[in-house]
Amino acid sequence: MKIEKELNGDQLVVKLDGRLDTSTAPELDSVFKESLKDVKSLTVDMAGLEYISSAGLRSLLNAKKALYNKGSVKIINANEMVIEVFEVTGFKNVFEVQAG
């Protein structure tokens, strides 16, 4: 999986390309741990994301917890498969999710 990040003041955009699963989620966790300290707005751009597993969902939930009472997390450009995973798991009620 390819991860790009753009930090602009207290706003972080993370672009994902590939598969977010058990083998790649730890890499995303590392990006979040090193980047969320002074962030108030996290946008995860999933335009290039082909697949997300429960490990990927856990990474996103951990980022949301890190920003609890401090900032927001928004998912953008999610494809139909990713949106379906968010709906089935109830994560669509936890995150603001926008289709791509």
N, CA, C and O atoms as CSV, one atom per row, in Angstrom:
chain,resi,resn,atom,element,x,y,z
A,1,MET,N,N,0.842,-1.171,0.000
A,1,MET,CA,C,0.000,0.000,0.000
A,1,MET,C,C,0.888,1.234,0.000
A,1,MET,O,O,1.957,1.240,0.610
A,2,LYS,N,N,0.449,2.256,-0.672
A,2,LYS,CA,C,1.155,3.533,-0.733
A,2,LYS,C,C,0.387,4.534,0.133
A,2,LYS,O,O,-0.834,4.655,0.030
A,3,ILE,N,N,1.121,5.244,0.983
A,3,ILE,CA,C,0.531,6.249,1.861
A,3,ILE,C,C,1.226,7.576,1.607
A,3,ILE,O,O,2.450,7.674,1.692
A,4,GLU,N,N,0.435,8.593,1.296
A,4,GLU,CA,C,0.970,9.947,1.146
A,4,GLU,C,C,0.303,10.814,2.193
A,4,GLU,O,O,-0.887,10.664,2.469
A,5,LYS,N,N,1.068,11.718,2.774
A,5,LYS,CA,C,0.466,12.624,3.747
A,5,LYS,C,C,0.832,14.061,3.410
A,5,LYS,O,O,1.943,14.357,2.971
A,6,GLU,N,N,-0.130,14.940,3.627
A,6,GLU,CA,C,0.043,16.370,3.412
A,6,GLU,C,C,-0.419,17.082,4.672
A,6,GLU,O,O,-1.597,17.028,5.027
A,7,LEU,N,N,0.504,17.746,5.344
A,7,LEU,CA,C,0.188,18.484,6.559
A,7,LEU,C,C,0.158,19.968,6.231
A,7,LEU,O,O,1.120,20.523,5.700
A,8,ASN,N,N,-0.962,20.600,6.556
A,8,ASN,CA,C,-1.120,22.025,6.324
A,8,ASN,C,C,-1.625,22.634,7.630
A,8,ASN,O,O,-2.823,22.616,7.909
A,9,GLY,N,N,-0.718,23.166,8.415
A,9,GLY,CA,C,-1.087,23.690,9.726
A,9,GLY,C,C,-1.572,22.569,10.621
A,9,GLY,O,O,-0.827,21.635,10.918
A,10,ASP,N,N,-2.838,22.661,11.058
A,10,ASP,CA,C,-3.396,21.614,11.922
A,10,ASP,C,C,-4.314,20.671,11.144
A,10,ASP,O,O,-5.127,19.956,11.730
A,11,GLN,N,N,-4.172,20.681,9.815
A,11,GLN,CA,C,-4.977,19.802,8.959
A,11,GLN,C,C,-4.071,18.797,8.254
A,11,GLN,O,O,-3.090,19.166,7.607
A,12,LEU,N,N,-4.425,17.515,8.393
A,12,LEU,CA,C,-3.650,16.447,7.769
A,12,LEU,C,C,-4.531,15.704,6.782
A,12,LEU,O,O,-5.648,15.302,7.109
A,13,VAL,N,N,-4.022,15.527,5.575
A,13,VAL,CA,C,-4.683,14.700,4.570
A,13,VAL,C,C,-3.787,13.489,4.337
A,13,VAL,O,O,-2.601,13.626,4.039
A,14,VAL,N,N,-4.370,12.307,4.479
A,14,VAL,CA,C,-3.651,11.056,4.230
A,14,VAL,C,C,-4.321,10.383,3.045
A,14,VAL,O,O,-5.515,10.087,3.078
A,15,LYS,N,N,-3.532,10.140,1.989
A,15,LYS,CA,C,-4.041,9.486,0.783
A,15,LYS,C,C,-3.577,8.040,0.772
A,15,LYS,O,O,-2.390,7.747,0.916
A,16,LEU,N,N,-4.547,7.134,0.595
A,16,LEU,CA,C,-4.257,5.703,0.597
A,16,LEU,C,C,-4.418,5.132,-0.807
A,16,LEU,O,O,-5.356,5.478,-1.526
A,17,ASP,N,N,-3.499,4.260,-1.187
A,17,ASP,CA,C,-3.534,3.630,-2.496
A,17,ASP,C,C,-3.166,2.160,-2.320
A,17,ASP,O,O,-2.073,1.844,-1.851
A,18,GLY,N,N,-4.081,1.256,-2.696
A,18,GLY,CA,C,-3.812,-0.175,-2.570
A,18,GLY,C,C,-4.801,-0.851,-1.637
A,18,GLY,O,O,-6.006,-0.609,-1.700
A,19,ARG,N,N,-4.268,-1.707,-0.766
A,19,ARG,CA,C,-5.084,-2.486,0.157
A,19,ARG,C,C,-4.712,-2.158,1.600
A,19,ARG,O,O,-3.540,-2.174,1.974
A,20,LEU,N,N,-5.724,-1.862,2.394
A,20,LEU,CA,C,-5.515,-1.603,3.821
A,20,LEU,C,C,-5.986,-2.835,4.575
A,20,LEU,O,O,-7.180,-3.029,4.803
A,21,ASP,N,N,-5.018,-3.666,4.958
A,21,ASP,CA,C,-5.347,-4.941,5.597
A,21,ASP,C,C,-4.353,-5.224,6.725
A,21,ASP,O,O,-3.618,-4.335,7.156
A,22,THR,N,N,-4.339,-6.450,7.186
A,22,THR,CA,C,-3.496,-6.836,8.318
A,22,THR,C,C,-2.018,-6.540,8.085
A,22,THR,O,O,-1.304,-6.167,9.017
A,23,SER,N,N,-1.563,-6.702,6.861
A,23,SER,CA,C,-0.136,-6.489,6.596
A,23,SER,C,C,0.220,-5.015,6.407
A,23,SER,O,O,1.378,-4.645,6.599
A,24,THR,N,N,-0.733,-4.165,6.039
A,24,THR,CA,C,-0.419,-2.756,5.785
A,24,THR,C,C,-0.921,-1.803,6.866
A,24,THR,O,O,-0.452,-0.668,6.952
A,25,ALA,N,N,-1.862,-2.246,7.688
A,25,ALA,CA,C,-2.413,-1.383,8.742
A,25,ALA,C,C,-1.344,-0.873,9.713
A,25,ALA,O,O,-1.420,0.283,10.128
A,26,PRO,N,N,-0.342,-1.693,10.096
A,26,PRO,CA,C,0.688,-1.165,11.002
A,26,PRO,C,C,1.444,0.040,10.419
A,26,PRO,O,O,1.853,0.932,11.163
A,27,GLU,N,N,1.626,0.066,9.118
A,27,GLU,CA,C,2.281,1.206,8.474
A,27,GLU,C,C,1.425,2.468,8.629
A,27,GLU,O,O,1.945,3.546,8.916
A,28,LEU,N,N,0.109,2.323,8.436
A,28,LEU,CA,C,-0.793,3.459,8.615
A,28,LEU,C,C,-0.825,3.893,10.080
A,28,LEU,O,O,-0.856,5.088,10.375
A,29,ASP,N,N,-0.818,2.927,10.994
A,29,ASP,CA,C,-0.772,3.258,12.423
A,29,ASP,C,C,0.450,4.119,12.737
A,29,ASP,O,O,0.358,5.086,13.493
A,30,SER,N,N,1.589,3.764,12.153
A,30,SER,CA,C,2.827,4.537,12.375
A,30,SER,C,C,2.692,5.957,11.861
A,30,SER,O,O,3.123,6.904,12.518
A,31,VAL,N,N,2.094,6.108,10.687
A,31,VAL,CA,C,1.880,7.449,10.123
A,31,VAL,C,C,1.000,8.265,11.054
A,31,VAL,O,O,1.295,9.428,11.329
A,32,PHE,N,N,-0.079,7.662,11.540
A,32,PHE,CA,C,-0.966,8.381,12.455
A,32,PHE,C,C,-0.244,8.748,13.748
A,32,PHE,O,O,-0.374,9.878,14.221
A,33,LYS,N,N,0.509,7.820,14.326
A,33,LYS,CA,C,1.189,8.087,15.595
A,33,LYS,C,C,2.178,9.236,15.479
A,33,LYS,O,O,2.293,10.053,16.392
A,34,GLU,N,N,2.889,9.302,14.364
A,34,GLU,CA,C,3.896,10.353,14.216
A,34,GLU,C,C,3.304,11.679,13.742
A,34,GLU,O,O,3.966,12.713,13.839
A,35,SER,N,N,2.081,11.669,13.235
A,35,SER,CA,C,1.545,12.864,12.587
A,35,SER,C,C,0.370,13.539,13.283
A,35,SER,O,O,0.057,14.682,12.950
A,36,LEU,N,N,-0.288,12.889,14.226
A,36,LEU,CA,C,-1.546,13.425,14.763
A,36,LEU,C,C,-1.395,14.341,15.977
A,36,LEU,O,O,-2.390,14.875,16.467
A,37,LYS,N,N,-0.189,14.531,16.464
A,37,LYS,CA,C,0.005,15.275,17.703
A,37,LYS,C,C,-0.674,16.653,17.697
A,37,LYS,O,O,-1.417,16.974,18.624
A,38,ASP,N,N,-0.432,17.450,16.685
A,38,ASP,CA,C,-0.974,18.806,16.640
A,38,ASP,C,C,-2.080,18.968,15.605
A,38,ASP,O,O,-2.397,20.086,15.198
A,39,VAL,N,N,-2.664,17.858,15.182
A,39,VAL,CA,C,-3.686,17.877,14.135
A,39,VAL,C,C,-5.072,18.028,14.752
A,39,VAL,O,O,-5.383,17.415,15.773
A,40,LYS,N,N,-5.902,18.861,14.108
A,40,LYS,CA,C,-7.295,19.016,14.541
A,40,LYS,C,C,-8.266,18.500,13.497
A,40,LYS,O,O,-9.439,18.275,13.794
A,41,SER,N,N,-7.784,18.309,12.268
A,41,SER,CA,C,-8.637,17.815,11.192
A,41,SER,C,C,-7.866,16.780,10.381
A,41,SER,O,O,-6.839,17.089,9.776
A,42,LEU,N,N,-8.372,15.556,10.376
A,42,LEU,CA,C,-7.769,14.473,9.595
A,42,LEU,C,C,-8.731,14.090,8.490
A,42,LEU,O,O,-9.888,13.762,8.752
A,43,THR,N,N,-8.255,14.132,7.250
A,43,THR,CA,C,-9.022,13.674,6.106
A,43,THR,C,C,-8.283,12.493,5.503
A,43,THR,O,O,-7.102,12.591,5.168
A,44,VAL,N,N,-8.986,11.376,5.367
A,44,VAL,CA,C,-8.400,10.182,4.760
A,44,VAL,C,C,-9.006,10.037,3.369
A,44,VAL,O,O,-10.195,9.754,3.222
A,45,ASP,N,N,-8.173,10.234,2.356
A,45,ASP,CA,C,-8.594,10.155,0.959
A,45,ASP,C,C,-8.404,8.722,0.484
A,45,ASP,O,O,-7.279,8.234,0.373
A,46,MET,N,N,-9.520,8.057,0.207
A,46,MET,CA,C,-9.490,6.643,-0.176
A,46,MET,C,C,-9.711,6.438,-1.674
A,46,MET,O,O,-10.153,5.365,-2.085
A,47,ALA,N,N,-9.411,7.444,-2.496
A,47,ALA,CA,C,-9.629,7.344,-3.942
A,47,ALA,C,C,-8.893,6.147,-4.539
A,47,ALA,O,O,-9.406,5.513,-5.461
A,48,GLY,N,N,-7.712,5.827,-4.036
A,48,GLY,CA,C,-6.929,4.724,-4.577
A,48,GLY,C,C,-7.042,3.436,-3.778
A,48,GLY,O,O,-6.357,2.459,-4.077
A,49,LEU,N,N,-7.904,3.426,-2.761
A,49,LEU,CA,C,-8.021,2.242,-1.905
A,49,LEU,C,C,-8.914,1.199,-2.552
A,49,LEU,O,O,-10.060,1.483,-2.901
A,50,GLU,N,N,-8.392,-0.005,-2.711
A,50,GLU,CA,C,-9.126,-1.103,-3.340
A,50,GLU,C,C,-9.879,-1.956,-2.331
A,50,GLU,O,O,-10.915,-2.538,-2.652
A,51,TYR,N,N,-9.351,-2.031,-1.098
A,51,TYR,CA,C,-9.880,-2.975,-0.119
A,51,TYR,C,C,-9.545,-2.475,1.280
A,51,TYR,O,O,-8.488,-1.885,1.502
A,52,ILE,N,N,-10.457,-2.716,2.224
A,52,ILE,CA,C,-10.187,-2.419,3.633
A,52,ILE,C,C,-10.668,-3.587,4.485
A,52,ILE,O,O,-11.774,-4.092,4.292
A,53,SER,N,N,-9.836,-4.011,5.422
A,53,SER,CA,C,-10.187,-5.122,6.321
A,53,SER,C,C,-10.466,-4.568,7.714
A,53,SER,O,O,-10.405,-3.359,7.938
A,54,SER,N,N,-10.767,-5.456,8.634
A,54,SER,CA,C,-11.023,-5.034,10.017
A,54,SER,C,C,-9.782,-4.388,10.629
A,54,SER,O,O,-9.904,-3.501,11.473
A,55,ALA,N,N,-8.604,-4.815,10.221
A,55,ALA,CA,C,-7.377,-4.192,10.726
A,55,ALA,C,C,-7.293,-2.733,10.274
A,55,ALA,O,O,-6.855,-1.869,11.034
A,56,GLY,N,N,-7.709,-2.464,9.049
A,56,GLY,CA,C,-7.738,-1.092,8.550
A,56,GLY,C,C,-8.762,-0.246,9.282
A,56,GLY,O,O,-8.509,0.915,9.604
A,57,LEU,N,N,-9.919,-0.836,9.543
A,57,LEU,CA,C,-10.950,-0.128,10.314
A,57,LEU,C,C,-10.441,0.215,11.708
A,57,LEU,O,O,-10.709,1.298,12.228
A,58,ARG,N,N,-9.707,-0.715,12.306
A,58,ARG,CA,C,-9.148,-0.489,13.644
A,58,ARG,C,C,-8.158,0.687,13.619
A,58,ARG,O,O,-8.136,1.500,14.543
A,59,SER,N,N,-7.340,0.774,12.560
A,59,SER,CA,C,-6.399,1.896,12.436
A,59,SER,C,C,-7.138,3.224,12.380
A,59,SER,O,O,-6.736,4.194,13.022
A,60,LEU,N,N,-8.218,3.264,11.612
A,60,LEU,CA,C,-9.012,4.493,11.504
A,60,LEU,C,C,-9.666,4.835,12.843
A,60,LEU,O,O,-9.710,5.999,13.239
A,61,LEU,N,N,-10.169,3.822,13.530
A,61,LEU,CA,C,-10.801,4.051,14.832
A,61,LEU,C,C,-9.780,4.570,15.846
A,61,LEU,O,O,-10.096,5.449,16.647
A,62,ASN,N,N,-8.570,4.034,15.814
A,62,ASN,CA,C,-7.517,4.509,16.718
A,62,ASN,C,C,-7.166,5.967,16.431
A,62,ASN,O,O,-6.900,6.737,17.354
A,63,ALA,N,N,-7.166,6.347,15.148
A,63,ALA,CA,C,-6.903,7.749,14.796
A,63,ALA,C,C,-8.023,8.639,15.329
A,63,ALA,O,O,-7.771,9.730,15.842
A,64,LYS,N,N,-9.258,8.165,15.202
A,64,LYS,CA,C,-10.399,8.937,15.718
A,64,LYS,C,C,-10.289,9.090,17.229
A,64,LYS,O,O,-10.568,10.163,17.764
A,65,LYS,N,N,-9.890,8.034,17.917
A,65,LYS,CA,C,-9.710,8.114,19.370
A,65,LYS,C,C,-8.613,9.102,19.732
A,65,LYS,O,O,-8.731,9.830,20.718
A,66,ALA,N,N,-7.537,9.133,18.933
A,66,ALA,CA,C,-6.434,10.058,19.193
A,66,ALA,C,C,-6.879,11.505,19.048
A,66,ALA,O,O,-6.319,12.393,19.690
A,67,LEU,N,N,-7.877,11.747,18.214
A,67,LEU,CA,C,-8.374,13.107,17.992
A,67,LEU,C,C,-9.632,13.414,18.800
A,67,LEU,O,O,-10.214,14.488,18.647
A,68,TYR,N,N,-10.058,12.490,19.654
A,68,TYR,CA,C,-11.271,12.675,20.441
A,68,TYR,C,C,-11.185,13.966,21.248
A,68,TYR,O,O,-10.183,14.220,21.916
A,69,ASN,N,N,-12.231,14.775,21.187
A,69,ASN,CA,C,-12.316,16.073,21.870
A,69,ASN,C,C,-11.251,17.058,21.401
A,69,ASN,O,O,-11.039,18.090,22.038
A,70,LYS,N,N,-10.586,16.752,20.306
A,70,LYS,CA,C,-9.517,17.604,19.819
A,70,LYS,C,C,-9.708,17.947,18.338
A,70,LYS,O,O,-9.317,19.021,17.881
A,71,GLY,N,N,-10.321,17.006,17.592
A,71,GLY,CA,C,-10.457,17.227,16.163
A,71,GLY,C,C,-11.411,16.243,15.524
A,71,GLY,O,O,-12.103,15.487,16.205
A,72,SER,N,N,-11.436,16.265,14.190
A,72,SER,CA,C,-12.387,15.437,13.455
A,72,SER,C,C,-11.664,14.553,12.435
A,72,SER,O,O,-10.530,14.818,12.036
A,73,VAL,N,N,-12.366,13.496,12.032
A,73,VAL,CA,C,-11.859,12.582,11.007
A,73,VAL,C,C,-12.924,12.468,9.930
A,73,VAL,O,O,-14.095,12.215,10.214
A,74,LYS,N,N,-12.496,12.659,8.686
A,74,LYS,CA,C,-13.411,12.559,7.551
A,74,LYS,C,C,-12.810,11.593,6.536
A,74,LYS,O,O,-11.611,11.636,6.257
A,75,ILE,N,N,-13.656,10.721,5.985
A,75,ILE,CA,C,-13.259,9.784,4.935
A,75,ILE,C,C,-13.827,10.311,3.624
A,75,ILE,O,O,-15.028,10.564,3.527
A,76,ILE,N,N,-12.970,10.479,2.611
A,76,ILE,CA,C,-13.458,10.969,1.322
A,76,ILE,C,C,-13.059,10.025,0.191
A,76,ILE,O,O,-12.121,9.238,0.318
A,77,ASN,N,N,-13.779,10.119,-0.896
A,77,ASN,CA,C,-13.509,9.371,-2.130
A,77,ASN,C,C,-13.522,7.853,-1.939
A,77,ASN,O,O,-12.755,7.136,-2.583
A,78,ALA,N,N,-14.387,7.371,-1.061
A,78,ALA,CA,C,-14.487,5.926,-0.827
A,78,ALA,C,C,-15.269,5.268,-1.968
A,78,ALA,O,O,-16.274,5.807,-2.433
A,79,ASN,N,N,-14.798,4.099,-2.413
A,79,ASN,CA,C,-15.523,3.384,-3.467
A,79,ASN,C,C,-16.674,2.586,-2.860
A,79,ASN,O,O,-16.819,2.530,-1.638
A,80,GLU,N,N,-17.488,1.973,-3.708
A,80,GLU,CA,C,-18.684,1.251,-3.243
A,80,GLU,C,C,-18.354,0.136,-2.266
A,80,GLU,O,O,-19.059,-0.049,-1.274
A,81,MET,N,N,-17.280,-0.612,-2.539
A,81,MET,CA,C,-16.905,-1.726,-1.665
A,81,MET,C,C,-16.521,-1.218,-0.277
A,81,MET,O,O,-16.918,-1.800,0.732
A,82,VAL,N,N,-15.758,-0.143,-0.229
A,82,VAL,CA,C,-15.339,0.421,1.058
A,82,VAL,C,C,-16.549,0.964,1.808
A,82,VAL,O,O,-16.673,0.757,3.016
A,83,ILE,N,N,-17.433,1.651,1.112
A,83,ILE,CA,C,-18.648,2.169,1.750
A,83,ILE,C,C,-19.493,1.022,2.296
A,83,ILE,O,O,-20.057,1.133,3.384
A,84,GLU,N,N,-19.583,-0.062,1.560
A,84,GLU,CA,C,-20.347,-1.218,2.031
A,84,GLU,C,C,-19.750,-1.784,3.312
A,84,GLU,O,O,-20.489,-2.154,4.224
A,85,VAL,N,N,-18.420,-1.856,3.395
A,85,VAL,CA,C,-17.764,-2.329,4.622
A,85,VAL,C,C,-18.101,-1.394,5.787
A,85,VAL,O,O,-18.380,-1.857,6.893
A,86,PHE,N,N,-18.074,-0.091,5.545
A,86,PHE,CA,C,-18.417,0.869,6.588
A,86,PHE,C,C,-19.871,0.710,7.025
A,86,PHE,O,O,-20.173,0.820,8.213
A,87,GLU,N,N,-20.777,0.451,6.076
A,87,GLU,CA,C,-22.192,0.278,6.409
A,87,GLU,C,C,-22.431,-1.000,7.200
A,87,GLU,O,O,-23.127,-0.977,8.216
A,88,VAL,N,N,-21.865,-2.107,6.749
A,88,VAL,CA,C,-22.079,-3.414,7.391
A,88,VAL,C,C,-21.530,-3.424,8.821
A,88,VAL,O,O,-22.126,-4.026,9.715
A,89,THR,N,N,-20.399,-2.760,9.029
A,89,THR,CA,C,-19.767,-2.763,10.347
A,89,THR,C,C,-20.305,-1.685,11.278
A,89,THR,O,O,-19.986,-1.683,12.467
A,90,GLY,N,N,-21.116,-0.770,10.758
A,90,GLY,CA,C,-21.627,0.323,11.564
A,90,GLY,C,C,-20.679,1.506,11.644
A,90,GLY,O,O,-20.976,2.491,12.320
A,91,PHE,N,N,-19.540,1.424,10.963
A,91,PHE,CA,C,-18.567,2.506,11.005
A,91,PHE,C,C,-19.058,3.747,10.259
A,91,PHE,O,O,-18.516,4.837,10.442
A,92,LYS,N,N,-20.073,3.587,9.427
A,92,LYS,CA,C,-20.621,4.753,8.726
A,92,LYS,C,C,-21.301,5.689,9.720
A,92,LYS,O,O,-21.468,6.877,9.445
A,93,ASN,N,N,-21.691,5.152,10.878
A,93,ASN,CA,C,-22.266,5.982,11.930
A,93,ASN,C,C,-21.191,6.643,12.798
A,93,ASN,O,O,-21.480,7.569,13.556
A,94,VAL,N,N,-19.964,6.164,12.682
A,94,VAL,CA,C,-18.861,6.663,13.485
A,94,VAL,C,C,-18.064,7.738,12.742
A,94,VAL,O,O,-17.580,8.696,13.344
A,95,PHE,N,N,-17.939,7.561,11.420
A,95,PHE,CA,C,-17.153,8.465,10.582
A,95,PHE,C,C,-18.050,9.192,9.585
A,95,PHE,O,O,-19.095,8.685,9.176
A,96,GLU,N,N,-17.620,10.380,9.210
A,96,GLU,CA,C,-18.230,11.072,8.090
A,96,GLU,C,C,-17.599,10.467,6.838
A,96,GLU,O,O,-16.394,10.597,6.625
A,97,VAL,N,N,-18.420,9.796,6.000
A,97,VAL,CA,C,-17.911,9.087,4.833
A,97,VAL,C,C,-18.538,9.675,3.571
A,97,VAL,O,O,-19.758,9.793,3.461
A,98,GLN,N,N,-17.678,10.039,2.628
A,98,GLN,CA,C,-18.141,10.579,1.343
A,98,GLN,C,C,-17.680,9.665,0.216
A,98,GLN,O,O,-16.522,9.248,0.169
A,99,ALA,N,N,-18.596,9.363,-0.683
A,99,ALA,CA,C,-18.278,8.506,-1.832
A,99,ALA,C,C,-17.388,9.256,-2.813
A,99,ALA,O,O,-17.389,10.486,-2.878
A,100,GLY,N,N,-16.629,8.473,-3.574
A,100,GLY,CA,C,-15.730,9.065,-4.567
A,100,GLY,C,C,-16.325,9.160,-5.918
A,100,GLY,O,O,-15.674,9.640,-6.847
